[in-house]
Amino acid sequence: PPPPVKQVHGEVLMFTSELVVVQLADGTSILFRLEKDASVDSSLKVADRVEVRFTSDDHVISVKKLITGSEPLR
């Protein structure tokens, strides 16, 4: 069976074509390596709030920009 999918929400600290670093609400930063098959929002940039979906073996499935209502981006 395929590995279970996990997800985290956070703020983009760094973003390149090969990796994204996301800071979680508790201040923890996670580096995700982006493979060619990962679905990444084309308008993604530093300071965006995102949802990262990945497998238990840290294979990124998608990085999706979250649309925030009244919450300002920092």
Beta strands, then each sheet from edge to edge (+ up, - down):
strand 1: 5-15
strand 2: 19-23
strand 3: 29-33
strand 4: 39-40
strand 5: 49-55
strand 6: 60-65
sheet 1: 3+ 2- 1+ 5- 6+ 4+
end
